[in-house]
Amino acid sequence: MKTNFQAIVVGAGPAGASAALIMARAGLDVALVERGTFPGEKNMFGGVLHRIPALEEVFPDFWERAPLERHIIKKGVTFVTEGSSFSTVIEAGSFDRPPFNGYTIFRPRFDAWLAGEAVKAGATLIARSTVDDVVTRNGGVVGVSVLDRGVLNAPVVIAADGVLSFTAMKAGLRRQTFDPAQMAVGVKALLDLPKGVIDERFGLVRNQGFANEFVGCTSGVRGGAFLYTNYDSLSVGLVFHLASLRTSSKTPYDLLNAFLEQPQVAKMVRGGRLQEYSAHLIPEGGYDMIPELVGSGILVAGDAAALCNATGVHLEGINLAVRSGVLAGQAVIAAHQSGDFSRQGLATYRRLMEESHVLKDLRKCRLAPHMLHNDRIYNDYPELVCGLMEDIYRIDGGPKETLTQLFLKRARKKIGVKNLVADAFSAWRAL
Ligand SMILES: Cc1cc2nc3c(=O)[nH]c(=O)nc-3n(C[C@H](O)[C@H](O)[C@H](O)COP(=O)(O)OP(=O)(O)OC[C@H]3O[C@@H](n4cnc5c(N)ncnc54)[C@H](O)[C@@H]3O)c2cc1C
């Protein structure tokens, strides 16, 4: 097996495959090391692939080439209580034409396709290979050690091995332990359902898709739920704050089953045949969780660098992973031109990241993860919203009250004016 390369990428997820693709296209000899038997084999997400201009720059006809399920034209939020639900839905014509705003995808297909494009560009994919350490010389990373295979050498390594990134940890760029308050866990059920049933049930035609998020359905655990339409299946799942889940006595699967049985949700998934369950961690600590992005001979991209923007309104990970992978690749190309792989030589990556939407967005939403550690969001506000809507539409023969009167009556009882003001201020600062 060939052991010397100009760059090594650890992990063939969206971040790693993008980095390898950019570098291979520039003519670098790149190894893309992946522990799965093929890229994407065990990767999962919700998930909606949000629009990625970084991929459109590489593939101008991205939506025709990539293995996509449906493009999202309808986006909804549903507040759920035990007895009722209230939904808002935006259906936008502009989301129904290229460049589409987002797509549902299956990771095994999408990741394998993206890594395949890197291979077509000249990268060497080394699958079934788990990196278990970095190799250092004079304090700088000069390769990786691969379990049962030996050492691969390169003057620079990109750690794109996901949320638990042992590569970044072994290189001393991130801490050895995680703060459960900065982590979430997602569980998902994939339910087969014929395309025609999905189209009719959710009001879709052709490859149009629907993405819906739910608040108030996690039995007191901080978190939310999602339902996304694939071509002929539904992805349905929950995301929980790890610290909150840990202190509850509940298991994710029990909570998922309870969610699927909620009357409002049961109607949406009726007839769906369970295809698989899966679970994965999400780095949700935002800007304050980002480790050192650059070391001597090493860069960190994607979830490995905690580049996930979970604000309660958005959950963006793959678009940030791809952009960071592309920028890491560009920084390595520049380092090859200058011949400088030191921390200073690779600092271009930090600069490019600062200029990109990735760090700008995460910095702007820096307070969002803190705001989301508020139990009222998951219990009291869904009850307030659903209760208020019931009050507005209930006809009981009594004199009508104004919307302000109805709102204040409910809000005083459920939340309290002081909390309401504090929560509004916190949301305004975070979002
Ligand atoms: C339930 C859930 C829902 C989500 N929903 C969304 C969503 O709707 N939209 C969105 O944009 N994002 C979403 N995300 C986040 C998104 O999945 C991640 O941000 C994204 O996958 C990060 O890509 P990555 O390439 O950095 O890491 P990963 O996708 O985790 O890829 C890492 C790769 O490295 C490999 N690897 C790991 N360790 C090693 C090793 N030691 N040696 C070799 N290879 C290794 C893995 O096998 C994997 O292929 C969701 C995540 C979850 C869990």
The ligand as an SDF file (V2000), in Angstrom:
LIG
                    3D

 53 58  0  0  0  0  0  0  0  0999 V2000
  -30.0610   13.5890   14.1530 C   0  0  0  0  0  0  0  0  0  0  0  0
  -29.2720   14.5900   13.3940 C   0  0  0  0  0  0  0  0  0  0  0  0
  -29.9200   15.5000   12.5810 C   0  0  0  0  0  0  0  0  0  0  0  0
  -29.1960   16.4220   11.8410 C   0  0  0  0  0  0  0  0  0  0  0  0
  -29.8700   17.2120   10.9760 N   0  0  0  0  0  0  0  0  0  0  0  0
  -29.1830   18.0320   10.1530 C   0  0  0  0  0  0  0  0  0  0  0  0
  -29.8490   18.7450    9.1410 C   0  0  0  0  0  0  0  0  0  0  0  0
  -31.0730   18.6250    8.9570 O   0  0  0  0  0  0  0  0  0  0  0  0
  -29.1120   19.5470    8.3300 N   0  0  0  0  0  0  0  0  0  0  0  0
  -27.7510   19.6780    8.4640 C   0  0  0  0  0  0  0  0  0  0  0  0
  -27.1220   20.4110    7.6910 O   0  0  0  0  0  0  0  0  0  0  0  0
  -27.0920   18.9950    9.4250 N   0  0  0  0  0  0  0  0  0  0  0  0
  -27.7670   18.1780   10.2670 C   0  0  0  0  0  0  0  0  0  0  0  0
  -27.0850   17.4460   11.1980 N   0  0  0  0  0  0  0  0  0  0  0  0
  -25.6380   17.6830   11.3970 C   0  0  0  0  0  0  0  0  0  0  0  0
  -24.8020   17.0400   10.2990 C   0  0  0  0  0  0  0  0  0  0  0  0
  -25.1120   15.6780   10.1940 O   0  0  0  0  0  0  0  0  0  0  0  0
  -23.3110   17.1900   10.6180 C   0  0  0  0  0  0  0  0  0  0  0  0
  -23.0280   18.5380   10.9180 O   0  0  0  0  0  0  0  0  0  0  0  0
  -22.4500   16.7410    9.4150 C   0  0  0  0  0  0  0  0  0  0  0  0
  -22.6540   15.3870    9.1610 O   0  0  0  0  0  0  0  0  0  0  0  0
  -20.9670   17.0010    9.6930 C   0  0  0  0  0  0  0  0  0  0  0  0
  -20.1990   16.4830    8.6180 O   0  0  0  0  0  0  0  0  0  0  0  0
  -18.6770   16.0220    8.8520 P   0  0  0  0  0  0  0  0  0  0  0  0
  -18.1600   15.6020    7.5380 O   0  0  0  0  0  0  0  0  0  0  0  0
  -17.9740   17.0660    9.5930 O   0  0  0  0  0  0  0  0  0  0  0  0
  -18.7800   14.7860    9.8560 O   0  0  0  0  0  0  0  0  0  0  0  0
  -19.4730   13.3720    9.6800 P   0  0  0  0  0  0  0  0  0  0  0  0
  -20.6410   13.4650    8.7880 O   0  0  0  0  0  0  0  0  0  0  0  0
  -19.6890   12.8540   11.0570 O   0  0  0  0  0  0  0  0  0  0  0  0
  -18.3670   12.4890    8.9330 O   0  0  0  0  0  0  0  0  0  0  0  0
  -17.2270   12.0320    9.6190 C   0  0  0  0  0  0  0  0  0  0  0  0
  -16.6470   10.8700    8.8440 C   0  0  0  0  0  0  0  0  0  0  0  0
  -15.4450   10.4570    9.4790 O   0  0  0  0  0  0  0  0  0  0  0  0
  -15.4160    9.0500    9.6040 C   0  0  0  0  0  0  0  0  0  0  0  0
  -14.5470    8.7510   10.7500 N   0  0  0  0  0  0  0  0  0  0  0  0
  -14.7880    9.0110   12.0600 C   0  0  0  0  0  0  0  0  0  0  0  0
  -13.7430    8.6460   12.8160 N   0  0  0  0  0  0  0  0  0  0  0  0
  -12.8130    8.1420   11.9720 C   0  0  0  0  0  0  0  0  0  0  0  0
  -11.5070    7.6070   12.1530 C   0  0  0  0  0  0  0  0  0  0  0  0
  -10.9500    7.5570   13.3750 N   0  0  0  0  0  0  0  0  0  0  0  0
  -10.8240    7.1470   11.0750 N   0  0  0  0  0  0  0  0  0  0  0  0
  -11.3720    7.2170    9.8310 C   0  0  0  0  0  0  0  0  0  0  0  0
  -12.6180    7.7300    9.5900 N   0  0  0  0  0  0  0  0  0  0  0  0
  -13.3220    8.1880   10.6460 C   0  0  0  0  0  0  0  0  0  0  0  0
  -16.8750    8.6670    9.7940 C   0  0  0  0  0  0  0  0  0  0  0  0
  -17.1280    7.3180    9.4730 O   0  0  0  0  0  0  0  0  0  0  0  0
  -17.5620    9.6460    8.8510 C   0  0  0  0  0  0  0  0  0  0  0  0
  -17.6350    9.1270    7.5420 O   0  0  0  0  0  0  0  0  0  0  0  0
  -27.7780   16.4960   11.9600 C   0  0  0  0  0  0  0  0  0  0  0  0
  -27.1140   15.5900   12.7860 C   0  0  0  0  0  0  0  0  0  0  0  0
  -27.8370   14.6310   13.4770 C   0  0  0  0  0  0  0  0  0  0  0  0
  -27.0990   13.6350   14.3180 C   0  0  0  0  0  0  0  0  0  0  0  0
  1  2  1  0
  2  3  1  0
  2 52  2  0
  3  4  2  0
  4  5  1  0
  4 50  1  0
  5  6  2  0
  6  7  1  0
  6 13  1  0
  7  8  2  0
  7  9  1  0
  9 10  1  0
 10 11  2  0
 10 12  1  0
 12 13  2  0
 13 14  1  0
 14 15  1  0
 14 50  1  0
 15 16  1  0
 16 17  1  0
 16 18  1  0
 18 19  1  0
 18 20  1  0
 20 21  1  0
 20 22  1  0
 22 23  1  0
 23 24  1  0
 24 25  2  0
 24 26  1  0
 24 27  1  0
 27 28  1  0
 28 29  2  0
 28 30  1  0
 28 31  1  0
 31 32  1  0
 32 33  1  0
 33 34  1  0
 33 48  1  0
 34 35  1  0
 35 36  1  0
 35 46  1  0
 36 37  1  0
 36 45  1  0
 37 38  2  0
 38 39  1  0
 39 40  1  0
 39 45  2  0
 40 41  1  0
 40 42  2  0
 42 43  1  0
 43 44  2  0
 44 45  1  0
 46 47  1  0
 46 48  1  0
 48 49  1  0
 50 51  2  0
 51 52  1  0
 52 53  1  0
M  END
$$$$
